[in-house]
């Protein structure tokens, strides 16, 4: 993964509205997302360190996936553990986002500390060849 795909990307926070079936609907103008790292804040990260964190959690709805792809974002990050419904083995979010060359960062925390925009996002992985999933040190740099 080229460094420019994961380092210093202009970011934007979207608040994910979790429905009763756990799917997340995003509300945004696709033009404001173009070329951005879109970080989705739900508050699920507050469960980190508890068994509740691993319960079937929120996931991206088909409409949200469509919006992210149509908006030509560079990366999507979430504060929960899987962009897909873990009860659905089809994995449409992973499949469609990655096929659209959109990188995925899961398990983010402290998104509540970030402004809606005006920051750059970093999620640089180790140099691993043919890896499917790997840890990163994710952080944001707030622009002055």
Residue, then its C-alpha position, 0 to 999 in steps of 0.5 A: x500500500x503506497x504511503x500516500x494512501x494511508x498517511x496525511x489524508x484529509x479527514x471528515x467525521x460522520x456520525x453513524x445512525x444505528x438502526x434497530x437492525x444494527x445497520x448504519x445509515x450515513x447522511x452526507x453530501x458526496x461532494x464533501x467526501x471526495x478524496x477523504x478519509x471518512x471516519x464513522x463515529x457511533x460510540x461503539x468504542x466505549x465498549x472496548x475492554x468489555x464482552x459487549x464490544x464483541x456482540x454483533x455490532x453496527x455495520x454499514x448498510x447498502x445505502x451507506x456503502x453506495x454513498x461511500x463508493x459514489x463519493x470516491x473516498x480514499x479510506x473508511x474508518x469505523x469505531x466498531x469491529x467490522x464494517x460488515x454484519x458479522x451474522x452475514x457471511x457474504x461480507x458486502x461492505x468488505x467486498x464492494x469497498x475493497x473492489x472500489x479501491x477504498x481501504x478499511x480501518x476498523x476498531x478506531x477509538x476516541x473519534x469523539x475527540x476530533x472535529x468534524x473536519x480540519x484534520x489529517x488521518x494516518x493509519x500506516x501498517x507494517x510492510x507486510x506482503x499479501x496480508x489480509x488484515x494487520x494492525x496499524x497505528x492510527x491517529x489524526x493530526x488536527x490542522x491549525 
